[in-house]
Amino acid sequence: MSIQKDLSSLGIKTKYIKSNKFKTVRMSVSFIAEADNFTLPASALLCKLLTRSTAKYPTHLELSRHLNMLYGARIFGGSAKMGNKVMLKFTAECLAPKYTPNNEDLISSCAALLEDAIFSPKLSGDGYDEEDFIIEKNQLLDTIDGRINSKRGYAVTRMLENMCKEDSFGIPTEGYREDAERLTSKAVREFFEDVLKTSPVILTMVGEGSPDVFFESISKKFENIGRTPVDIKPEFTPVSVDEVKTFSESMEVSQGKLVMGFRTSVSSLNQDNIPLRMMVDIFGGSPYSRLFTEVREKQSLCYYCTARLFAIKGIVCVDSGVEFDTVDKAKKGILDQLDIIKNGEFDDAIITASKMGLTDSVKSAYDSNAELEGWYLTRIFDKNPLTPEEFVERINKVSREEIIAAANTINLDTIYLLKGVEGDE
């Protein structure tokens, strides 16, 4: 069950998903801002900085002690890209009332903590506390530097950078080191002050309890700062593919990383993309997929080979681990499987398997309040945002013809290869 409250005049959306399945209640305040070379690293830093201390609890230790007094409540933050926008999310989690002594309601206490983190941070001069800022900035730089340690993730990031050079979606979520190094406490604070006054806000609560306690207390804070909300939504414009772009890098790796980026004309922002989701699942999103059963298992061309959909951007990404001398065979094998689906040369058994697999995946949204919250937040801008139950119903109605039509919207745009240094191949 979900309840949505209208605070549109303040540029605020609310979503309450009532569930008695979880022992905890999860509350989040999320903001949407433009994504660029400054806002991405600034957002990543802010979400950690503002949840490590507040003016009321000026050290991480004092804040931790207070959280322990609330039966181990938590407060934390994180950022994520939503197409060419960035979401900054601040979250508090506490025990549901029936799991505390005397049915104590911790929702108001955790809502107050979120208010403190967002509206009453620990400041120094015209910026945030310098010591805390430096700590979080260094951790951000470590995270950025550490991206290269996961060669698979690094390769996908590099492919998207090259594929989306003219689009901020190509910038990594935490941005680039040179931009992060230039961040100052004052500039980051000014950025967030602007976010507070102008960015769309989404308040979410998952679990049992009174959502009004959370929604109303946070809303009053926004009323008092003179908000002038602007309409910031992810955007989608289909991109035609004139020629396939190819990029490669050499590194001391024992296994090549082949990543192929495909463009489609379908985005969740402006149309029903369920057939495309199923097509990607059949193509390479599951153990029964064509890429797994044919390219990996039967042809042994890859150590792994999977497809994923970036729904807002209408981008399909296939990433694989390959031997250096089988790269061309792997490319051909992947494209052959796409052609097979485009031509409808697959049996109904894989459609049935996909419907069952996707249904099971959707049901997993109920495994935790974090996953259930994520279900709704990642679909907040969809043209037709569906509940998990509605999603399952739509999945089961997808036809073979819709899957084939979705496949035929897909065109190869970019190929990226991470290969070994000369002499190692």
Secondary structure, DSSP 8 states (H G I E B T S, - for coil): -EE--EEGGGTEEEEEEE-SS-SEEEEEEEEEEE-STTHHHHHHHHHHHTTT--SSS-SHHHHHHHHHHTTS-EEEEEEEEETTEEEEEEEEEEE-GGGSGGG---HHHHHHHHHHHHHS--EETTEE-HHHHHHHHHHHHHHHHHGGGSHHHHHHHHHHHHHTTTSGGGS-TT--HHHHHT--HHHHHHHHHHHHHHS-EEEEEEESS-HHHHHHHHHHHHHTTT---------------SS-EEEEEEES-SSEEEEEEEE-S--TTTS--HHHHHHHHHHHSSTTSHIIIIIIIIS---SEEEEEEETTTTEEEEEEEE-GGGHHHHHHHHHHHHHHHHTT-S-HHHHHHHHHHHHHHHHGGGG-HHHHHHHHHTTTT-SS---HHHHHHHHTT--HHHHHHHHTT-EEEEEEEEEE-TT--
